[in-house]
Amino acid sequence: MEALRSEDPRRFGRFTVLARFQETASAVRYVARDTGAGETAVITAARPALAAVPAFRRRFEAEARTAERLAGGWVAPPLETGDSEAEGAELLWTAAGYVPALPLADAIGIAGPLPERALRILGAGIAEILSRVHAGGAVLQGLAPDTVLLAGDGPRLTAFGPLGAAATAEARPGGQLSVRLGYLTPEQVAGKEAGAPSDLFVLGLLLAYAATGTTPFTEGPPEEAARRIAEADPELDAVPEELRALIAGCLAKDPAERPTAGTVAAELALEGAAGLARGGWLPERLAAAVAEQEARVRALEGAWEAPAAADSVPGVADAVPAVADAVPETADAVPAVADAVPGNAAPGDAVPQEGGAVGTHAPADPRVPLAPDATHDTGAIGEDRGTTRFPDTGPKPPRSDRATTQLALPHQPPPLPAVPAHQHTHGSPAPYPAAVLPGSAGPGSGQGINGRSGSGQGGSGGPMVALPLPPAPAPPSGGPALDRRGLLTVAAAAVGGLVVGGGAVAVIGGGESAVATDAKPAAPKPRRTLPGQPPEPRWIYAHPSSESAPLTAALWQDRLLVVTSESQASAVDLRTGKRVWQRADAADGQAALAAGDLCFVAGPTEFLWLAPKDGAVVHRLRYADGFTDLPGLQVGRLAGHSGTVVWFTGSHTVTVKAPKPKKGKKQEPDKKVVQAHLFAYDIVRRAELWRTPVPAGRAPGTPLYRVVAERPADILVRQEPSTLTPADVKAAKGKGSLRCFDRETGTLQWTKQYGTAGPNAGIAGDESGILYASVGADLQSFEADTTKPLWRVTGTEGSYFGTPLVAGPFVHTTERSQQIGAVERETGRFVWRRSTEVPVIGGAPALTVSTTGETLFAADAAQVTAFSAADGERLWKFQDIGVADPKGETVSAPYRALASGANVIVQRARSFYAFPVA
């Protein structure tokens, strides 16, 4: 860190800048303070020369949106992104909450290669992110030693596209952007575009680097690097034996032979990266470095007084001299200027030298001592003592920095497949903004002094992502275009420099679309399903982004998935995943029940019976016509159904005449009173069975009920707490109540409370009259009619039980602590108890059991986890990427699982996946 310079902005939106945190050739990162919330953040601001390039701005903003869609798991969304239109072309920035963490490249420099357990956690965490990306049909291209961070609880990823993982970027005449690329893959060497298997190849390179301190293809002449990537076997002798086969599989030459991201995640950590990382995962030296970094940043926080004070001085050096001057030897815990990659190197920019050190142009900072440069004769160059050379790499031959191809981007990035996402958040926000600018330079990347290429820390950890290299369109300047032969030649030549520390350059213009290369990589060969990896979905249905978002989803006779929205109801064929009809009449509908051969949908103003073939309305019953004695009837959400009978609540307003006043008294006005009823209705006969008066709910008056148990003679219902009147809440004294109604007549039998179970407590009952309710942190069973307690099981400290699921001999339990279990209904004995292995976010997961009863699904805000219902074996987990359209909405909806025959339908927002299950 260092004091602010005169040209540095003092504010970014609501953030007040405290100090420079890190500088690269394309961006500057600042430690900043949120003046409203008082939180510390890291701002990444593009250099003005790059921010003015339209191609750069489009990619920057697209990758920021990708980060928002991926939020969850080991990705945190930006706190804020600058409004480029409002703030001007020179300001392009994004902010993220600060979390202590080290770039992988720095970590290897401090403590050397990672131990096997840390490698497993690192690889599993990244693979979990890739699995979500690939589920949406996209490619990440955002892996590099400086875009992967090591925090105390697990890895973080901070780049979500080729710009973020590029070594550096430079503005060029004509509105072009020069991007220094990272590692290439065999298919890219062959001139093909990167696909999902390309991400796995780069992951293999990254894990090999983390395991050994070097990359598998660095040995040998740099001009033969392309051949080595395309043909040679990787050098993996130093990789731990237990991981060697998996990493070798990722580095297979044929993309079809590489494992999927889900397979890698499962083989590295079946319980998930978060589960394996519990209790700490970083070696002692790295944990100490992370703690030291945090202490230095906290010192800045302590010196911060107010935005006005920070703005009144040109820097903050006077306020925090100790922090600004602190540059520890070797084990520098703060990723500072050492990561910078020169392109147009400004004074103070870090410049990789051929011997593996990183220096700065004098006189960037008078506090840094100067030393002669042993390699170049261009003058004295200051050594950055906070940068560590990688072991066993040595200097690499220099090579020139020349353009390899012309790659044009359209004015707007092409949209990715519109498939939704998720979110498994791991609590802590990323230490850097989720969209990282080009210039997140990995060691081993960058140009030396006077245009000569240096190895940069030995070249062992250069950025590991490359832009696809399609045939070039004619250069904007009118110069000769590269033909395919020339393209492959320069691409191959670039690889030598890329792998050993040099850098190829792709020039991105703003006017033409990229031209597709020859045939795409062969389709992946079928692979067997491994434990932890979800089965391949039979189909994926993406609800169109042009239509309003789904409100409800239900299954009809295991033949149709019926999705309702504000504009219509749609039906999807459960065999094919194809939409077969949509009907505007059923907008805002709920349920999708079988009424004989018809599909019953309850709407806001009417009941509808639809033909399953084409959605045509066969019958309709408007509430105003069917309940003429209840004018203005407002029908609430269905409380439940059994066979052909549905139960629902409704209310209407009546006028009650005021009594005649006594002599000499003033006549009081008539009163408007809400009357509510619980109804039973046969949807096949289309006839009301009974109605019974119930207390009105909170305004506008319709109480919402949920059937928690069905017995042969009666039903037990609970009122949703949000519809209880203040008087009801006060009378209940913090406890929840159940009402029992006769199934034949609707007569109210009784109203009871159970222990100290509150109005919001998870509760369910079985056909024998036993209730299972959350009481405090425990789960307790009761006799429904007598309220007698039967057994009690202890929950996780600081947690609570959600709504249990009664299935067969078990009561399946769910807790906010992410513990899922099976309890014997008779005794309350736990048969098994397992964790979903995700951080505690939101409430307890919702449970669904397959139609066979063999598989239990836990769905929450982060993922869907499948367990064996009998013994709790964790079978697989699933996360998606969210809407992949760069301009699509950020997805934060929880997952949902619906059992249908031999499938389970997993929904998240607009996306539906049909997975085969036992």
Secondary structure, 3 states (H helix, E strand, C coil): CECCCCCCCCEECCEEEEEEEEECCCEEEEEEEECCCCCEEEEEEECHHHHCCHHHHHHHHHHHHHHHHHCEECECCCCEECCHHHHCCCCCEEEEECCCEEEHHHHHHHHCCCCHHHHHHHHHHHHHHHHHHHHCCCCCCCCCCCCEEEECCEEEECCCCHHHHCCEEEEECCCEEEEECCCCCHHHHCCCCCCHHHHHHHHHHHHHHHHHCCCCCCCCCHHHHHHHHHHCCCCCCCCCHHHHHHHHHHCCCCHHHCCCHHHHHHHHCCCCHHHHHCCCCCCHHHHHHHHHHHHHHHHHHHHCCCHHHHHCCCCCCCCCHHHHHCCCCCCCCCCCHHHCCCCCCCCCCEEECCCCCEEECCCCCCCCCEECCCCCCCCCEEECCCCCCCCCCCCCCCCECCEEEEEECCCCCCCCCCCCCCCCECCCCCCCCCCCCCCCCCCCCCECHHHEECCCHHHCCCCCCCCCCCCCCCCCCCCCCCCHHHHHHHHHHHHHHHHHCCCCEEEEECCCCCCCCCCCCCCCCCCCCCCECCCCCCEEEECCCCCCCEEEEEEECCCEEEEEECCCEEEEECCCCCEEEEEHHHCCCEEEEEECCEEEEECCCEEEEECCCCCCEEEEEEHHHHCCCCCCCEEEEEEEEECCEEEEEEEEEEEECCCCCCCCCCCCCCEEEEEEEEEEEECCCCEEEEEEEECCCCCCCCCCEEEEEECCCEEEEEECHHHCCHHHHHHHCCCCEEEEEECCCCCEEEEEECCCCCCCCCEEECCCCEEEEEECCEEEEEECCCCCEEEEECCCCCCCECCCEEECCEEEEEECCCEEEEEECCCCCEEEEEECCCCCCCCCCEEEECCCCCEEEEECCCCEEEEECCCCCEEEEECCCCCCCCCCCCCCCCEEEEEECCEEEEEECCEEEEEECC
